[in-house]
Every structure is written in structure tokens, then in C-alpha cells.
Amino acid sequence: MTTWEELLDRFERDLDSSREPASWHPPAEPLPAELADRAREVLRRQQEHIAVVRAEQDAIAHQLVALRRVPDTSADVPAFLDVAG
């Protein structure tokens, strides 16, 4: 098994798991032509994963904005929240 095959295996395992990927360095030798399609597929999956994470970050940011609009009052004072605005 080549270094590139091992690296692509690792990238695929990282994409299939929820663990944080470890740092890596590209092998010294160029990517063999026969692995180009596999490498492109890994890249496509990584970009897809990045898009999902960014969308989740945006949703969380919107939720934080909404939470910051909730007034900080004691329990005996009525509070109103504008959920439409």
C-alpha cells in the first residue's frame, strides 16, 4: 500500500467518524494518477462536510442572537419576547 493510499484511507475514516481529524502532511511523492478519482471524491466529501458545519454554525449564531434578546429579569416580573421581529 502506498503512502497516498494510507492517507486517503485515513481521510475516509475521518469523514466516516465524528472524531477530530489529526494534522497531516502531504507525502513527498506526487499523487499517483490511478488515485486521482479517489482523491477527488474525498475532496468532494470534505467540502460537503464543511458546508454542513458552516450551516450548523450559522444556525447556532442565529439562536444566540435570539437568546441575547431575552431580557434578564427576575421570575416575578412578566417578560415579553418579540418572536416575529
C-alpha positions in Angstrom: 0.0 0.0 0.0 1.4 3.4 -0.9 1.6 6.4 1.4 -1.1 8.1 -0.6 -3.4 5.2 -0.2 -2.8 5.2 3.5 -3.5 8.9 3.6 -6.7 8.6 1.6 -7.8 5.7 3.9 -7.3 8.0 6.9 -9.2 10.8 5.3 -12.1 8.5 4.5 -12.1 7.1 8.1 -12.1 10.7 9.4 -15.1 11.6 7.3 -17.0 8.5 8.4 -16.4 9.1 12.1 -17.2 12.0 14.4 -13.6 12.4 15.7 -11.5 15.4 15.1 -9.0 14.8 12.2 -5.4 14.9 13.2 -2.9 17.1 11.4 -1.2 15.7 8.3 1.4 16.5 5.7 1.3 15.5 2.1 3.6 12.7 1.0 6.8 13.7 -0.7 5.9 11.8 -3.9 3.2 13.1 -6.2 -0.3 11.6 -6.2 -0.4 8.6 -8.5 -2.7 9.1 -11.4 -4.7 6.0 -10.5 -5.7 7.6 -7.2 -6.8 10.9 -8.7 -10.5 9.9 -8.8 -10.5 8.7 -5.3 -8.7 11.8 -4.1 -11.3 14.0 -5.9 -14.1 12.0 -4.2 -12.5 12.5 -0.8 -12.2 16.3 -1.5 -15.9 16.4 -2.6 -16.9 14.7 0.7 -14.7 17.1 2.7 -16.2 20.1 1.0 -19.7 18.7 1.6 -18.9 18.2 5.3 -17.5 21.8 5.6 -20.8 23.1 4.1 -22.8 21.2 6.7 -20.6 22.5 9.6 -20.9 26.1 8.3 -24.7 25.8 8.1 -24.8 24.5 11.6 -22.6 27.4 12.8 -25.0 29.8 11.1 -28.0 28.2 12.8 -26.3 28.4 16.2 -25.3 32.0 15.6 -29.0 32.9 14.9 -30.1 31.1 18.0 -27.5 33.0 20.1 -28.8 36.3 18.7 -32.4 35.3 19.7 -31.3 34.2 23.2 -29.5 37.6 23.7 -32.8 39.3 23.0 -34.4 37.7 26.0 -34.4 40.2 28.8 -32.7 39.3 32.0 -35.4 39.7 34.7 -36.4 38.1 37.9 -39.0 35.4 37.9 -41.7 37.7 39.5 -41.6 40.2 36.6 -43.5 39.4 33.4 -41.3 39.2 30.3 -42.4 39.5 26.7 -40.3 38.3 23.7 -40.9 39.5 20.2 -40.6 36.3 18.2 -41.7 37.8 14.9 -39.2 40.7 14.8 
